[in-house]
Amino acid sequence: MGEPSGGRSPIYMAVLAGVVLVGHYVLALLVLGALAAIDYAFATSGHAYTFGAAGVYAGSVALAWALCRSFWPAVRAERGRRDEVPGVRLEPADHPDLWRRVRALAAQAATEPPARIWLTAEVNAQVRERRRLLGLRRG
């Protein structure tokens, strides 16, 4: 079995990921521009009010709506949810042993410790990370 990256360097894989991320949005904008150009061409031609043109307009609206709707989760994630967690916030000053343990576990996992810890009524653990710029910058 080979490596998942096929033996390519991490820099190559990072650049490729960035190109795919940006390319996705560029392609969507190009498709929206093409739909607008097709609609404009039909509107300025002699066939602006025919049954076929109505189908083209309806198809353009449907495709544009689907494209824009597909980006809505990314827009919501970019803005981040500002609602607070229903529960008790555990401050480092009030619970030093817990925070010391959490920081040690984070260091063991080679990651950053959480900024906040909440105690809720649910029997659950959740980690939520807020990132900016589509996940490329820390939030």
Secondary structure, 3 states (H helix, E strand, C coil): CCCCCCCCCHHHHHHHHHHHHHHHHHHHHHHHHHHHHHHHHHHHCCCCCCHHHHHHHHHHHHHHHHHHHHCHHHHHHHHCCCCCCCCEECCCCCCHHHHHHHHHHHHHCCCCCCCCCEECCCCCCCCCCCEECCCCEEC
